[in-house]
């Protein structure tokens, strides 16, 4: 795969969102790259919004990430449910929170 110089390389975790059982992309590569850049930008933006919650414990971490995940999975947000989950997991990674904090869907 070759990428334009100003495109970020796709991490395996995001690539997997667009890969079928035979490891083929389910959307054009440029589209997947654009979706990744959108999701990464969202995670970076939410990182700044969430910095204040760093020390508040796993319960609040789960609630925070679940809230973001629910909001991002709405049609208005323009992300798929899988992309919303990826953003939540990426945000947990950026915040150095435990990965399981992003797995909870929380209560509506």
N, CA and C of each residue as an Amber inpcrd file, in Angstrom:
protein
   324
   0.8350000  -1.1790000   0.0000000   0.0000000   0.0000000   0.0000000
   0.8770000   1.2380000   0.0000000   0.5320000   2.1990000  -0.8490000
   1.2570000   3.4580000  -0.8090000   0.2880000   4.5640000  -0.4170000
   0.8040000   5.4850000   0.3650000  -0.0010000   6.5790000   0.8750000
   0.5980000   7.8970000   0.4300000  -0.2320000   8.8770000   0.2390000
   0.2060000  10.2290000  -0.0200000   1.0420000  10.7010000   1.1680000
   1.9820000  11.6330000   0.9330000   2.8730000  12.0700000   2.0020000
   2.1480000  12.6450000   3.2070000   1.0200000  13.3210000   3.0000000
   0.3290000  13.9550000   4.1220000  -0.7750000  13.0780000   4.7000000
  -0.8030000  11.8110000   4.3670000  -1.7650000  10.8920000   4.9620000
  -1.0930000  10.0990000   6.0770000  -1.8540000   9.8790000   7.1440000
  -1.3450000   9.0890000   8.2600000  -1.4400000   7.6060000   7.9230000
  -0.4740000   6.7980000   8.3710000  -0.5950000   5.3590000   8.1400000
  -1.7560000   4.7930000   8.9680000  -2.4730000   3.8560000   8.3850000
  -3.6020000   3.2380000   9.0830000  -3.1000000   2.2760000  10.1540000
  -3.5320000   2.4530000  11.4050000  -3.1700000   1.4560000  12.4130000
  -4.0010000   0.1870000  12.1770000  -3.4540000  -0.9650000  12.5310000
  -4.1830000  -2.2270000  12.3290000  -5.5750000  -2.2230000  12.9740000
  -5.7260000  -1.5770000  14.1200000  -7.0260000  -1.5730000  14.8040000
  -8.0920000  -0.8610000  13.9740000  -7.7270000   0.1810000  13.2560000
  -8.7140000   0.8740000  12.4150000  -8.8980000   0.1340000  11.0980000
  -7.8180000  -0.3360000  10.5280000  -7.8840000  -1.1150000   9.2850000
  -8.8540000  -2.2870000   9.4410000  -8.8540000  -2.9030000  10.6240000
  -9.7220000  -4.0550000  10.8850000 -11.2050000  -3.6930000  10.8110000
 -11.5480000  -2.4320000  11.0470000 -12.9550000  -2.0210000  10.9580000
 -13.4870000  -2.1400000   9.5380000 -12.5850000  -2.0790000   8.5730000
 -12.9650000  -2.0930000   7.1620000 -12.4140000  -3.3060000   6.4230000
 -12.1910000  -4.3920000   7.1340000 -11.6550000  -5.6080000   6.5330000
 -12.6550000  -6.7420000   6.7120000 -12.8780000  -7.4890000   5.6360000
 -13.7980000  -8.6210000   5.7320000 -13.0510000  -9.8660000   6.2200000
 -13.7440000 -10.9830000   6.2660000 -13.1700000 -12.2280000   6.7880000
 -11.9720000 -12.6980000   5.9620000 -11.9130000 -12.2800000   4.7080000
 -10.7990000 -12.6730000   3.8450000  -9.6840000 -11.6230000   3.8220000
  -9.7560000 -10.6810000   4.7900000  -8.7570000  -9.6250000   4.9310000
  -8.7170000  -8.6590000   3.7490000  -9.8810000  -8.4740000   3.0810000
  -9.9880000  -7.5010000   1.9910000 -10.7100000  -6.2690000   2.5110000
 -10.3230000  -5.1060000   2.0230000 -10.9990000  -3.8770000   2.4110000
 -12.4310000  -3.8860000   1.8960000 -13.3440000  -3.3920000   2.7070000
 -14.7590000  -3.3380000   2.3320000 -15.1530000  -1.9690000   1.7950000
 -14.1960000  -1.0570000   1.7140000 -14.4100000   0.2760000   1.1580000
 -13.1070000   0.6800000   0.4620000 -13.1810000   1.6570000  -0.4470000
 -11.9520000   2.1040000  -1.1160000 -10.9260000   2.6380000  -0.1060000
  -9.6650000   2.3840000  -0.3660000  -8.5880000   2.7520000   0.5460000
  -8.6060000   4.2440000   0.8710000  -8.8250000   5.0950000  -0.1110000
  -8.8470000   6.5400000   0.1600000  -9.9840000   6.9110000   1.1030000
 -11.1090000   6.2290000   0.9730000 -12.2380000   6.4730000   1.8820000
 -11.8930000   6.0170000   3.3010000 -11.2880000   4.8520000   3.4200000
 -10.8840000   4.3350000   4.7350000  -9.8670000   5.2800000   5.3640000
  -8.9200000   5.7550000   4.5690000  -7.9110000   6.6950000   5.0680000
  -8.5830000   7.9750000   5.5630000  -9.5380000   8.4940000   4.8160000
 -10.2390000   9.7150000   5.2270000 -11.0290000   9.4880000   6.5110000
 -11.6710000   8.3310000   6.6330000 -12.4260000   8.0170000   7.8510000
 -11.4820000   7.9100000   9.0450000 -10.3130000   7.2910000   8.8380000
  -9.3370000   7.1870000   9.9130000  -8.8860000   8.5810000  10.3630000
  -8.5690000   9.4320000   9.4240000  -8.1050000  10.7720000   9.7830000
  -9.1860000  11.5310000  10.5530000 -10.4460000  11.3760000  10.1700000
 -11.5490000  11.9930000  10.8990000 -11.6170000  11.4530000  12.3260000
 -11.5550000  10.1360000  12.4730000 -11.6440000   9.5100000  13.7960000
 -10.4500000   9.8730000  14.6690000  -9.2640000   9.8980000  14.0950000
  -8.0750000  10.2760000  14.8620000  -8.1830000  11.7350000  15.3080000
  -8.6400000  12.6120000  14.4230000  -8.8310000  14.0210000  14.7910000
  -9.8400000  14.1570000  15.9280000 -10.9260000  13.3930000  15.8600000
 -11.9260000  13.4250000  16.9300000 -11.3210000  12.9620000  18.2570000
 -10.5600000  11.8870000  18.2180000  -9.9330000  11.3840000  19.4500000
  -8.9900000  12.4330000  20.0310000  -8.2270000  13.0980000  19.1800000
  -7.3020000  14.1220000  19.6580000  -8.0670000  15.3180000  20.2450000
  -9.1610000  15.7020000  19.6100000  -9.9860000  16.7980000  20.1260000
 -10.6060000  16.4280000  21.4740000 -11.1480000  15.2220000  21.5630000
 -11.7670000  14.7750000  22.8140000 -10.7350000  14.6190000  23.9200000
  -9.4950000  14.3380000  23.5580000  -8.4220000  14.2520000  24.5400000
  -8.3270000  15.5640000  25.3260000  -8.3510000  16.6600000  24.6170000
  -8.2730000  17.9630000  25.2800000  -9.4850000  18.1920000  26.1760000
 -10.6580000  17.7590000  25.7230000 -11.8870000  17.9380000  26.4910000
 -11.9120000  17.0790000  27.7520000 -11.2030000  15.9790000  27.7250000
 -11.3170000  14.9700000  28.7730000 -10.1780000  15.0110000  29.7810000
  -9.1720000  15.7910000  29.5410000  -7.9970000  15.8250000  30.4150000
  -8.3670000  16.0210000  31.8850000  -9.4040000  16.7760000  32.1850000
  -9.7760000  17.0390000  33.5690000 -10.2530000  15.7920000  34.3020000
 -10.6840000  14.7700000  33.5940000 -11.2220000  13.5650000  34.2260000
 -10.1550000  12.5160000  34.5170000  -8.9270000  12.7950000  34.2180000
  -7.8470000  11.8070000  34.3390000  -7.7880000  11.0890000  35.6760000
  -7.9730000  11.7740000  36.7570000  -7.7490000  11.1980000  38.0810000
  -9.0380000  10.7400000  38.7680000 -10.1290000  10.6810000  38.0570000
 -11.4140000  10.4400000  38.6960000 -11.8360000   8.9790000  38.7800000
 -10.9790000   8.0630000  38.4680000 -11.2840000   6.6520000  38.6520000
 -11.9440000   5.9960000  37.4540000 -11.9080000   4.6590000  37.4710000
 -12.3980000   3.8660000  36.3490000 -13.8800000   4.0780000  36.0830000
 -14.6820000   4.2140000  37.1140000 -16.1250000   4.3790000  36.9060000
 -16.4110000   5.6290000  36.0790000 -15.8100000   6.7470000  36.4570000
 -16.0250000   7.9800000  35.7010000 -15.3890000   7.8800000  34.3160000
 -14.2720000   7.1920000  34.2210000 -13.6470000   6.9920000  32.9130000
 -14.6030000   6.2520000  31.9840000 -15.2030000   5.1750000  32.5030000
 -16.1710000   4.4090000  31.7000000 -17.3590000   5.2660000  31.3010000
 -17.8860000   6.0330000  32.2520000 -19.0380000   6.8950000  31.9680000
 -18.6910000   7.9410000  30.9130000 -17.5190000   8.5250000  31.0340000
 -17.0800000   9.5440000  30.0770000 -16.9610000   8.9530000  28.6790000
 -16.2510000   7.8340000  28.5760000 -16.0490000   7.2140000  27.2670000
 -17.3490000   6.6750000  26.6890000 -18.2130000   6.1280000  27.5310000
 -19.5070000   5.6260000  27.0570000 -20.3520000   6.7790000  26.5160000
 -20.3040000   7.9220000  27.1850000 -21.0480000   9.0860000  26.7070000
 -20.5480000   9.5470000  25.3500000 -19.2380000   9.6230000  25.1950000
 -18.6730000   9.9920000  23.8910000 -19.0620000   8.9620000  22.8350000
 -18.9490000   7.6980000  23.2050000 -19.2450000   6.6210000  22.2500000
 -20.7040000   6.6940000  21.7780000 -21.6400000   6.9040000  22.7240000
 -23.0550000   7.0240000  22.3580000 -23.2770000   8.2290000  21.4490000
 -22.6830000   9.3580000  21.8000000 -22.8670000  10.5700000  21.0050000
 -22.2880000  10.4080000  19.6010000 -21.1460000   9.7750000  19.5030000
 -20.5030000   9.6060000  18.2050000 -21.1820000   8.5570000  17.3380000
 -21.9410000   7.6560000  17.9380000 -22.6190000   6.5990000  17.1800000
 -23.9720000   7.0490000  16.6390000 -24.3830000   8.2810000  16.9190000
 -25.6540000   8.7720000  16.3910000 -25.5040000   9.1270000  14.9180000
 -26.5870000   9.0470000  14.1580000 -26.5010000   9.4090000  12.7340000
 -25.9880000  10.8340000  12.5120000 -26.3260000  11.7330000  13.4200000
 -25.9010000  13.1270000  13.2720000 -24.3830000  13.2800000  13.3210000
 -23.7110000  12.3970000  14.0390000 -22.2570000  12.4790000  14.1730000
 -21.5430000  12.0310000  12.8980000 -22.1950000  11.1890000  12.1160000
 -21.6110000  10.7530000  10.8560000 -20.6080000   9.6200000  10.9600000
 -20.5450000   8.9600000  12.1160000 -19.6450000   7.8190000  12.2770000
 -20.4500000   6.5360000  12.3780000 -19.8360000   5.4400000  11.9840000
 -20.4610000   4.1460000  12.2060000 -20.2950000   3.7920000  13.6780000
 -21.0400000   2.8050000  14.1280000 -20.9040000   2.3490000  15.5160000
 -19.4890000   1.8290000  15.7680000 -18.9250000   1.1210000  14.7860000
 -17.5630000   0.6030000  14.9280000 -16.5550000   1.7450000  15.0290000
 -16.7430000   2.7920000  14.2270000 -15.8370000   3.9360000  14.2920000
 -15.9590000   4.6480000  15.6370000 -17.1760000   4.7910000  16.1410000
 -17.3820000   5.4240000  17.4510000 -16.6670000   4.6320000  18.5370000
 -16.7360000   3.3110000  18.4790000 -16.0230000   2.4680000  19.4380000
 -14.5250000   2.6310000  19.3130000 -14.0320000   2.7510000  18.0680000
 -12.6000000   2.9330000  17.8600000 -12.1450000   4.2610000  18.4660000
 -12.9170000   5.3200000  18.2510000 -12.5640000   6.6270000  18.8150000
 -12.4990000   6.5370000  20.3430000 -13.4660000   5.8580000  20.9630000
 -13.4620000   5.7040000  22.4260000 -12.2250000   4.9360000  22.8890000
 -11.8740000   3.8570000  22.1780000 -10.6780000   3.0920000  22.5540000
  -9.4040000   3.9050000  22.3310000  -9.3580000   4.6740000  21.2510000
  -8.1900000   5.5100000  20.9750000  -8.0580000   6.5930000  22.0410000
  -9.1800000   7.1780000  22.4380000  -9.1520000   8.1980000  23.4800000
  -8.6410000   7.6120000  24.7950000  -9.1040000   6.4080000  25.1460000
  -8.6030000   5.7500000  26.3560000  -7.0930000   5.5590000  26.2610000
  -6.6200000   5.1640000  25.0900000  -5.1840000   4.9740000  24.8880000
  -4.4360000   6.3020000  25.0490000  -4.9490000   7.3640000  24.4450000
  -4.2970000   8.6730000  24.5350000  -4.2650000   9.1980000  25.9650000
  -5.3020000   8.8830000  26.7330000  -5.3790000   9.3350000  28.1190000
  -4.6370000   8.4130000  29.0790000  -4.1130000   7.3190000  28.5440000
  -3.4480000   6.3030000  29.3630000  -4.4090000   5.7150000  30.3930000
  -5.6650000   5.5630000  29.9760000  -6.6790000   4.9120000  30.7940000
  -6.6880000   3.4360000  30.4250000  -7.1720000   2.5700000  31.3070000
  -7.2130000   1.1380000  30.9670000  -8.1310000   0.9030000  29.7680000
  -7.7370000   0.0130000  28.8610000  -8.5370000  -0.2370000  27.6540000
  -9.9750000  -0.6480000  27.9650000 -10.1680000  -1.3660000  29.0860000
 -11.5340000  -1.8140000  29.4100000 -12.4670000  -0.6450000  29.7090000
 -11.9320000   0.5240000  30.0020000 -12.7740000   1.6960000  30.2390000
 -13.5690000   2.0580000  28.9810000 -13.0210000   1.7610000  27.8210000
 -13.6970000   2.0930000  26.5570000 -14.6900000   1.0350000  26.1170000
 -14.6590000  -0.1210000  26.7410000 -15.5200000  -1.2290000  26.3090000
 -16.9250000  -1.1410000  26.8580000 -17.1230000  -0.3840000  27.9150000
 -18.4620000  -0.2510000  28.5020000 -19.2960000   0.6790000  27.6290000
 -20.5240000   0.3000000  27.4060000 -21.4050000   1.1500000  26.6200000
 -22.1780000   2.1120000  27.5100000 -22.1650000   1.8800000  28.7960000
 -22.8570000   2.7840000  29.7140000 -24.3560000   2.6590000  29.6170000
 -25.0540000   3.4620000  30.3750000 -26.5000000   3.4300000  30.3270000
 -26.9790000   4.6210000  29.5330000 -28.0490000   4.4400000  28.7290000
 -28.5170000   5.5320000  27.8940000 -29.0220000   6.7040000  28.6880000
